[in-house]
Amino acid sequence: MKRFLTLLLALFVLVAGPATAQQLRVGYVDMKQVLDNAPQVLAGREKLDLEFRPRNETIEFQERQVQSMEDRLNLGDLTEDARIRLDRELREMRRNVNRQKEDLRDELSFRRTEEVQKLEDQINLAVQEIARDNGYDLILSSPVVYADPSLDITQLILDQLKLEHEADKRERSQR
């Protein structure tokens, strides 16, 4: 039995030795930071802002009209018929503005999600490239319970995405 335990221990040392000799290299990526600061995301936000700005400005104009109508109604100098007519028009306009705001919010949310999904592949490729180039065995992304700050490679990913974004801009300008 003693000989069996000694043999088992020796076998364990032979097998476990090389496994422990190789250090596992782990990195961590804060995806929220990447999605907040990647140049591709910032360019996408700018694109969405330009796309949705006219609708937003129209809604803001209509909100000013609603406020003006409310102010007029609060003056109390209208005839009963005029007050009823203005009140009805005001309620209809409020409903219309609220519906437009909700539609705009929903469409903007959908488009943001669409833009982020387009970037997921590019972000994943950047992470894989950084992992290969820097010898990482495992890359984790947020959310995680805890990651030591020394494992954080978020800035490397952002730098890689910046390089890719600049290369894409140069390529588009040459067309």
N, C-alpha and C positions, 0 to 999 in steps of 0.2 A: 504494500500500500504506500509506504514511504517512497519507494522507488517510483511508483506511478505518479505521485504528487511532484516529485523532483522532475520527472520527465515532462509532465504537464506544465510546470513552471518554466522549464527550459524552452518548451515549444511556444509558450506564451511570449516570452522575451524575444524569441526569434521572429515571431509574427508581429508583435506590437512594436518592436524597436523601429523598424523602417516606417511604420505608420505614424509614430509620434515624432520621428525625425523630420518629416515633412510638415512644415507649418502651414496651416490653413490661412489664406489671406482673404479677409472679409472687408467689404466696403458697404457704406450706407448712403442712400440718396434721399434727400428730403424732396419728395415730389411736389409738395405745395410750393416750396421755394422755386423749383424748376418751372412749375406752371405759372408762377407769378412773375418770373424774371427772364425767362427764355426770350431771346429776341424774336423768335417766330411767334410766340404768344403775344408779345407786345405789338407786333406788326398786325396780327390777326385782330386784336382789339381795336387798333386804329382803323382797320378796314371795316369792321362792324360799326364803329362809331360813324364813319362816313356814310355807310349804308343806311343806318337807322336815324341819323340826325334830322333829316327832313320831317319824318313822321313825328319825332319827339318835339320838334319846334312847332309843328301844327297842333299837337296836343297842348303844349304850353300856351299857345295863342288862344286856344279854346278855353283853357282854364282861366286866363285873364278875362275873357268874355263872360264866363260864369261869374267871376268875382264882380265884374262891373254890373251884371244883372242883379246880383245879390245886393250890392250897394244901392242900386236904384230902387229895389223892392223895399229895402230897409228905410229909405227916406220917408215913406208913408204918404207921399203926396199924389198917389195915383188914384184914379177912380176905382171903384170896386171891380168893374169889368176889366179894366186895364191891369189891375193887380192880379186877378185870377188868370188872365191870359199870360202875363209875364211869369207868374208862378208855375204854370203848366209848362211853358217854354223852358224855364230854368230847370225843372225836374227832368225833362226830356234831354236837355243838353248835358246835365250832370251824368245821366245814365249813359249817354253816348260817349262822353269823355272817359268815364270809368271803363266802359267796354273797350274803347280804343287803347287805354293804358294797359289793361289786362292782356289784350291781344299782342301788344308790343312787347310786354314782359315775356309772354310765352314764346313768341317767335325769337326774341333775342336770346332767351335761355336755350332754345333748340339750336340756334345757330352757333352759340358759344360751345355747346356740347359737340356739335358737328366739327367745329374748328379744332377743338382739343383732340377729338378722335383722329383727325387727319395727322396730328402731330405725334400721336402715341407711337407709331412705327418709327418715326425719326428719332424720338427720344430713346426708345428701346435700342435702336441701332447704335446711338451714341454711347449708351451705357455699356453695350456689349463691346464696342470698340475700345473704350477706356479700360474695361475689365481685361481684355486680351492684351492691350499694349502695356498695362501696368501690372500684369501677373495676378489679378484677383481671381480667386476660386469661386467666390460667392458675393453677389451684390444684393442687398436687401433694400427695399424702398418703404417709405412711410405708408401707413402708420406702423410703428413698432413700439413696444412698451418702453424700451430703452436702447440707445445706441451711444457708445462712447464717442465724444466729439472727434477723437483721433481717427475714427472709421469713416467720417463724413467726407464723401468725394463729390458732394453736390456742386462745388465750384468747378471741379474738373469737367463735369457734365455741362454746366452752363458755358464754360469756355469752349468746349467742343461744339455745342449748338451755335454759339456765336460765330465760330469759324465757318460752320456749314451755312449759316444764314448769309454771311458776307459773300461766300462763294456763290450761293444761289442768286444774290443780288447782282454780282458781277456777270454771271451767266445770262441773267435776264436783260441786263443793259447792253450786252453784246449782240442780242438778237435783233 
